[in-house]
Amino acid sequence: MDFTVLWSRDGVLAIGIVPPPSRMAARAQLRQAVREAAAQWLKLDSEAISVESAPGTPPRLLLPGGVAGLSFSHDEGISLAAVHLHGPVGIDVMRVQDIADWFHLARDYLGPQVAQELAACPDTQRPLRLAQAWTAREAALKCAGKQLAEWDGVTLNCKVQQIALQVEFVAMLATPKTKTRVEP
C-alpha cells in the first residue's frame, strides 16, 4: 500500500494517500494504509491493528494493549489520516478554490471575526485563507469529538498546526492542548 508520512512527532502520525475515485474504495484504502503505517511506526504486525468506527463517534485505532485517537479526511484526489497515541486527534484537508458565497459560509460556520478577517484580506489571498480557517475549524471539531455545525462561539481547546501539502491543498492537524487519553 502506497502512503506518504506527512507528520510523525510527539505520538502523532499523519499519512496521505492518492485515493481511487470511489469514495467507498478510498475509505477502505485509507483504513488499510493507516494500519500499515501504524504497524511500521510502532514496529507491530499490521494484523494486530484494527480500525473501529461507528456513525456519530470519532474512529479509533485499536492496538495491542491500547487505543489511539484516529481521524480521517478526504477531498478529491487526496485522503489523509492522523493517529494520536495519547488522545483524540483531528485532521482536515481542503482544495484551495474560489468559493462564490465565501462570506456567508465563513460567517455561518467560522464566526464573525474570521468573516471580517477574510473580507479585509486581498481577493487573491482569500481562497487560501478561507481553506486554512475552514480546515483549522474542522480539525479542531474532530479533535473535540464534535460534528460540523453553525458557529456557536465556542473556542475549542486544541492546538492546530498546518501540514505541508501540494500547493492546491491545505491540511490542518489538531490535538488537545491538555493531555488526555482515548477511552478504551
C-alpha positions in Angstrom: 0.0 0.0 0.0 1.5 3.4 -1.0 1.2 6.1 1.6 3.2 9.2 2.4 4.1 10.1 6.0 3.3 13.8 6.4 3.8 14.1 10.2 5.5 12.0 12.8 6.3 13.5 16.2 5.0 13.7 19.8 3.0 10.5 19.5 1.2 11.7 16.3 1.4 10.2 12.9 -0.3 11.7 9.8 -0.3 10.0 6.4 -1.7 10.7 3.0 -2.7 8.6 0.0 -3.9 9.3 -3.5 -7.2 7.5 -3.3 -9.2 5.7 -6.0 -12.2 7.6 -7.5 -14.8 5.8 -5.5 -15.5 7.2 -2.0 -16.1 3.7 -0.6 -12.8 2.4 -2.1 -11.0 5.5 -0.8 -12.2 4.9 2.7 -11.2 1.2 2.6 -7.8 2.0 1.1 -7.1 4.7 3.7 -8.0 2.4 6.6 -5.6 -0.2 5.2 -2.9 2.4 4.8 -3.4 3.6 8.4 -3.0 0.0 9.7 0.2 -0.5 7.6 1.7 2.9 8.5 0.9 2.4 12.3 2.5 -1.1 12.1 5.7 0.3 10.6 5.7 3.3 13.0 5.1 1.2 16.2 7.0 -1.9 14.9 3.9 -4.1 15.1 2.3 -6.6 12.8 -0.5 -4.9 10.8 -2.8 -7.8 11.6 -2.7 -6.8 15.3 -4.1 -3.3 14.5 -7.7 -2.6 13.5 -9.9 0.5 12.9 -13.1 0.9 14.8 -15.7 3.3 13.7 -19.4 3.9 14.2 -21.5 6.7 12.8 -21.6 9.8 15.1 -18.5 8.9 17.0 -14.8 9.5 16.3 -13.0 6.5 14.9 -10.3 4.8 17.0 -7.3 2.7 16.2 -7.2 -0.5 18.3 -3.6 -1.5 19.1 -2.3 -4.4 21.2 -2.7 -3.2 24.8 -4.4 0.2 23.9 -6.4 2.5 21.9 -5.3 5.5 19.8 -7.2 8.5 18.6 -7.9 8.5 14.8 -9.2 11.0 12.3 -9.8 10.9 8.5 -10.3 13.5 5.8 -11.0 13.3 2.1 -11.1 15.7 -0.8 -11.0 15.0 -4.5 -7.6 13.5 -5.2 -6.3 13.2 -1.6 -7.1 11.3 1.6 -5.5 11.9 4.9 -5.4 10.1 8.3 -4.0 11.0 11.7 -3.2 8.8 14.7 -2.6 10.1 18.2 -1.3 7.7 20.7 -2.1 9.9 23.7 -5.6 11.2 23.0 -8.0 12.5 20.4 -6.9 14.0 17.1 -8.5 15.8 14.2 -7.3 16.2 10.6 -8.9 18.0 7.7 -7.9 18.7 4.1 -9.4 21.1 1.5 -8.6 22.1 -2.0 -7.8 25.8 -2.3 -10.5 27.3 -4.5 -12.5 30.4 -5.0 -15.9 30.0 -3.4 -18.6 32.4 -4.5 -20.5 32.6 -1.3 -17.4 32.6 0.9 -18.6 35.4 3.2 -21.9 33.7 4.3 -20.0 30.4 4.6 -17.4 32.0 6.8 -19.9 33.9 8.9 -22.2 30.9 9.5 -19.5 28.3 10.2 -16.3 30.1 11.2 -17.7 33.1 13.0 -17.9 36.9 12.5 -14.3 37.5 13.4 -13.0 35.2 10.7 -15.5 36.5 8.2 -14.3 40.1 8.9 -10.6 39.0 8.5 -11.4 37.3 5.2 -13.3 40.4 4.0 -10.3 42.5 4.8 -7.7 40.4 3.0 -6.8 40.8 -0.7 -9.1 38.9 -3.1 -6.1 36.9 -4.4 -5.3 35.6 -0.8 -8.9 34.8 0.2 -9.2 31.2 -1.2 -6.1 30.1 0.7 -7.0 31.9 3.9 -10.6 30.5 3.8 -9.2 27.0 3.3 -6.8 27.5 6.2 -9.6 28.8 8.5 -12.0 26.1 7.4 -9.6 23.1 7.8 -8.4 24.5 11.2 -12.0 24.6 12.5 -12.9 21.2 11.1 -9.8 19.6 12.5 -10.5 21.1 15.9 -14.1 20.0 15.8 -13.0 16.4 15.0 -10.4 16.5 17.8 -13.1 17.7 20.2 -15.5 14.9 19.0 -18.0 17.4 17.6 -19.9 17.5 14.4 -19.8 20.4 12.0 -22.4 22.9 13.0 -23.1 26.6 12.5 -20.9 29.0 14.5 -21.6 28.8 18.3 -18.8 31.0 19.6 -17.3 28.1 21.5 -13.5 28.1 21.5 -12.1 24.5 21.3 -9.2 23.6 23.5 -7.0 22.3 20.6 -3.5 23.0 19.2 -3.8 23.3 15.5 -0.9 23.0 13.1 -0.7 23.1 9.3 0.6 20.1 7.4 2.6 20.8 4.3 0.9 19.5 1.1 0.9 20.3 -2.6 0.1 24.0 -3.2 -3.5 23.3 -4.3 -4.4 21.7 -0.9 -4.4 22.9 2.7 -4.4 20.5 5.7 -4.6 21.1 9.4 -3.9 18.7 12.3 -5.5 19.3 15.8 -4.5 17.7 19.1 -5.7 18.7 22.6 -3.8 21.4 24.4 -4.0 19.4 27.6 -3.0 15.7 27.9 -5.9 13.3 27.5 -6.4 9.6 26.9 -8.6 7.9 24.4 -11.2 5.9 26.3 -10.8 2.1 25.9 
